[in-house]
Every structure is written in C-alpha cells, then in structure tokens.
C-alpha cells in the first residue's frame, strides 16, 4: 500500500511537472508580446526658489502621477519617461545638491508604488548623487515589484554637463527583464559610434532612449544597426516620442494632441536579408500563414520576420528553413570580399 501511495505521488509529480513545463514554455513564447508606453510630457511650471525644493517636488510628483495615469488603462508591461524627468529645467548647478538632498527617494518611491500596483516596469531619467558623491545623469529601471533592477549612467554627457559637475558613465549594462533584455541611451549618447558599437554587439531586445532632444534619423540608425526595438521618450517641446521596430520604422508616436504613445511589440522577431531568402520566405508564409508576419520597409533589402502566435517561435522557423540572419549574411559578404582581394 505504501508503494502505491509513492507511485501515485510520483506520477502526480510527473504530470504536474509536464503541465508546468508546457505552461512555462507557452508563457515564454507568449511573453514575447510586450506592451510598451512612452510619455514625453514636460511640466509647465518651474522651480521657485522662494517656495523651496519640496514645493517643486510635490508638484512634479502630482504631474507624473497624472501623466502615467494616461497609459495605465492599456496595462503596459513597460513605461518609459524622459531624461532628468524630476529635475527643474531652471535649476542651476549650484542648487543641485540641496534639491537632490530634499528630493531623496520621494520620486523613485512614487514610481515604485505605481510599478508595483500596476505590475509593470518603469524606466525613467533622473539626476542622482552616487556613493562616491558624484553627480550622475542616470536612467533607472524599476521592475514589476517596484524594485530598482538597473541603473545606467549617461556615458556621454554634454561638455556643459561635465563642466557643471556631471560625471560620465563608463559601463554599458544590459538589463534582463521577464520579457527580454533592455538597454539605455540618454540624449547626447546617441551621437557616439563607440556606444552604438557596444550595443550593436549586445543586441538588446529594446533600447530605451530618455532624452531632451529627438535625434532625428539617429534613432532609426540605432534601431537598425542593433536590430532592436527603440523606444524614445523626449522631454516635451512638441517633439514626438516614438516607438520603432528593428528596421527603424515608427510604429507608434505621440502627437500634438497626446504626449504619449502605446504599442504592442513582438520580440519574437528577427531581421533577415532578402538575398537568398526570397523563396524560403514565401514557403514559410504558405506553411504558417497568418502566424508569420513579414515586414518590408521597401528600398532597403532587409525585412523583419515575426511569429505572431503563441505555439511556436521564430528561431525554430529560422532553423527549420535554414534562414540566414542579417549579421551572418553581412559577415559572409565580408569574408567573400577578403578572399577576392587576396587573389
């Protein structure tokens, strides 16, 4: 009788484990769909020295609570806010320390409570004083429980920022979320090829760009060269905050009426070149139908291949049909050129 009880428990554990594995794998595939929101608001009020730092902090917390509330009905997985979003634009460098000491963690605690209550990640730009006493222009990532899960320090502050006391960062971290890998770039960072090269090697799923300037086609270049989705949150001024796919195309944007944008992106996507893949892509589409999406921007050559259902994934399809991804294709082209030059 004792053996039968153990056998029952054993087989029960097997069944539970199998069901759990199926559930986890289904969620892994399904979780590649990520709803992202970007907010580009800027407060209309300024720091009033006569009223003190706490007055501005109270007002900026109300401002961002209301701004974030605009996108919560969409139940986003990730919300991005602009560069130094909780710092008065008219605050002088000599006033930073006193303001930051008063602010302390008040704004972060607010964002943490929102992230926790809405089970979402929140990324925002801020100024802070690090453990060594240096001023930093940073991007902070909060997880779904409201805990700080990553901090990026702006690698390339402007000359003016550095002269005012902002210390440049030197690390380029990529942070693991439950849906994929994300990385930060902040404003002036977008101009520097050496930072782009590091992210191009890392290939994060999403690049989070908190900024005071738009960057124009640089956003498109970064998305394309990194094969990453690119989410920009621009600090007001009527400049659009946009969400781009790995080809650099805008798939959602704020407008003159709404200072936010929301989109569902599919991280189960890969960039492939049409060369040598034309026939294979047609065969894939005929076999998988509406479950596969092929996005062609035109006049480029590369396309974005995505799997839209929850029962499979794009990497299995790429392996099944021996599809060559864009980087291996370009590397093969480099090798062929080198061989030709040696003849």
N, C-alpha and C positions, 0 to 999 in steps of 0.2 A: 504493500500500500504506500509505503514511504517512497519507493522508486517511482510509482505512478505520479505521485504529487510532484516530485522533482522533474519528471518528464513533462508534466503539464506546465510547470513554471518555465522549463527550458524552451518548449515550443512556443509558449506565450511570449517569451523574450525575443525569440527569433521573429515572430510575426510583428511584434511592436517595433523591433529594430528595422525590419524591412519597410514597414509603413512609414517610420520616421525618416528613413533614407529617401524614400520616394518623395515625402513631403519636403525635405530639405532640398533635394535636387530640383523639385518643381519651383521652390521659392528662389533658388539660385538663378534659374532661368527667368522666372517672372520678375525677380527683383532688378533685372537689367533695365526695366522701365522705371525711370526716375522723373518725378515731377519737380522741376526747379522754378524758383521765383527770384526775380531781381527787382530791386527797388532803387530808384535814383532820386529820391526826394532830397530837398535841401530846405532847412528851416528859413522862414522869412525874418526871424529875429536874430539879434546879435548879443554878444557879451556886453553887459553893462557893469562897469567896474564899481559904480555906486551901489548896485544891488548885490554884488558879490557872486562868487562862483556857484554857490548852491542854488541860487535863483536860476541861473542858466541850466544847471544840471537837472533841476526839477522840470524845466520846460522842455529840454531836449529828450528826457525820458517819456514825457507825455507825447511829444512829437513822434518818436519812433514807435511807441506802442500803437498809435493810431495808424502810422504808415504800414506797419507789419500786419495790422488787422485787416487791411485791404486784400491780402492774399491768403489769409488763413482758411477761407471757405473752400479754396482749391485743395486743401490738405497737402501742401508741398512737402517733399522729402528734404529739400534744401532751400534756404533763403539766403540771398546774398545782399549785403548792404555796402555802401560806398566807403571810400578811403576816409580815414580820420572822421568818422561819422558823428562822433560825440564830442568833437573839439570845436570851439567857436572859431569861425574863419577870421575874425578880427582880433584874436588873442595874440599878443606879442610874445616872442621867445622868452623874454624875461619874466613873463607871467605864467609860463607853462608849469613850473614846479608846484606853485601854490595851487593852481587849478587841479592838477593831477592828484595832489595830496587830498584835496577836498573830495574830488570825484571818487577816488579809490576804486572799489569794485562795484559801485552802485549801478552803472550802466550794464556791466557784464552780468550782474545778478539779475537785472531785469530781463535781458536777453536769455539768460539761462532758464528763468521761470517760464518764459514763452516757449522755448525749445522743449522743455520738459512737459509742459501742459499740452503741447500740440504734436509731440513725438516727431520732431523734425530737427535737422541740423540747421544751425545758423552760423554764417560766416560774416564777419564784419571787420572794417578797418578802424584802427584806433591809434592813439599815441599812448605810450606807457613808459615807465621807468623800470629798466631791468634790474637784476640782482646786483649788478656792478655799479648801478647808479647812472647808466647811460639812457638818454632819451632814444626811443625806438618808434619808428613808423611801422606798425605791425598789422598783419592780418591774423585774426583769431578765429578758430573753428571750434564750435560747441557741438557736442553730439546730441543724440535724441534724449539723453537724460540731463542735458544742460551742463555737462562737464566739459572743461577745456580739453580738447583732444589733440590740438595742434596750434602752434604759433609760428608764423613766418615773419621775418624781419626784412623789410624792403632792402633789396641788395643795392639798388642804385637810387638813393635819394638825390634830389637836385643839388647843385652847388650851393644854392641858397639855404636849403635844408641842412646840409652838412655844416655850413658856416654858422647856422643858428644853433647847432648842437646835436642834430640827429646823427646817430652812429649807424653806418651802413651794416647790413647783414652780410654774412658770408656763406651761409648754409642754404641749400635749396631742397628742403624736405618735401616729400610727397606723403600725404596722409591717407590711411586706409579707413574708409567708411564702410558701412554694411552693404552698400550698393556698388562700391568701386573706389578708385583712387583719385584724389583731388590734389591740386597744387595751386599756389597763389602767385599772382604777379600784381604789383601795385604801381599804378601811374607811370612814372618815368622809367620804370623797369622795362617797359615794352620796347624801348629804343635800343636795347643792348643784345647783340647777337650771342655773346657768351652765355647769357642767361637762357636765351632761347635754345641754344645748343644743348644745355643740360636737360631741359625739359623735353627736347626732341629725342634724346636718348632714353629718358624715363617713360615717355608716353603716358602721362596720367589720363584717366578717363575724362576728367573735367578740369579745365583751368579756370580759376576764379580770379577775375580782374576787378579789383576795387580801385577806383581812380577819381581824380579831379579833371582828367582830360580823356577824350574819347580814344584817340589813337588812329582813327580812320582805318585805312587798309591794313595797318599793322595787326589789328585784331584778326583779320582774315588770314594773314600770313602765319600768325602763331597757331591758329586752329589747324591750318593745312599742314604745316611742317611738323606739328606734334601729333597729327591725326587724333586730335582731342576735341571734345565739345568745349566751347568757350563761352563763359557767362560774364558779361560786363555790367558792373553797377557804377554808373557815372554820377558824380555829385551835383545833380541839378543843372540849372542854367539852360534848360530846354534841350540839352544834349541827350540823345536816346541811349537807354540802357538795353542791351540786346543779348539774345541767346543765339549762338551759331553752332552749326554742325561741324564735323571734322573736315569738311570741304571748305569751310569758311563762310557758307551761306547763312544769312539771317533767317531764323525760323520763328522768332518772336521778338517784339520790340515794344518799349514804352512809346507813348505818343504825346502830342501836345495836350491831350485830354487826360491821359492816365500816365502817372510816373512810375508804373510798374509793368512787368511782363511775366507771364507764366507759360510754361510749355512742358509737355511730357517728352523726354528724350529717351532714346533706346540705346543703351550702352552695348547691346549685343549687335554691334556694327563693326565693319572693317572696311578700310579703304583699299580698293584694288584698281589696277590699271586695265583699261580695255584691251591693250595689246595681249594677244594670246589667250584672252579670256572671253571674247565675244560669244563664241559658240557655247562655251561652258555656262555662261550666264543665262543664255537662252534655255539650255537644258535644265538648269536649276529652276528657272521660273516655271517651266512646263511641269516639272515634278512637284514643286512645293506651292505653286500658285500664289494665293494672296498672303501666305505666311512669309513670303520673301519680298522684300522691297528693294528696288534698285534705284538710287537717286543719282541722276546725271545732271550736273550743273551746266553742261554744254561747253564747248570750246576749250576743254581742259584735258580730257583723256581719262583721269581717274574718276571712279564712281564710288558711292557709298553703298555697300551691301549689308542689309539688315535682316534679321529674323524676327518676325513680329508676333509669333505665337509663344506659348509657354511650355511646349512639349519637347523642345529640341534647342540647339544653339548654333550660332553662325560658324563657330570654329569646327564643329563636326561636319557641316556642309562644305566648308573650305577644304577640309581633309578629304571628304568623300569625292569631290570633283577636282582635286589637285589644283586649286586656285592659287595663283601666285600673288601674294600681297605686294603692296606698292614698294616698300623698302627693299625686300629681296629682289624685286624686279629692277629697281634702280641700281642696286649693288651689282647685279649680274651685268647690267649695261656698263658699269664702270670697269668691271673685270674684262669684258669683251673689248672695250676700248684700249685698256692697258695691254692686252695681248696683241692687238692690232698695231700698237705703237712699237712693239718690240720686234716686229717682223721687218 
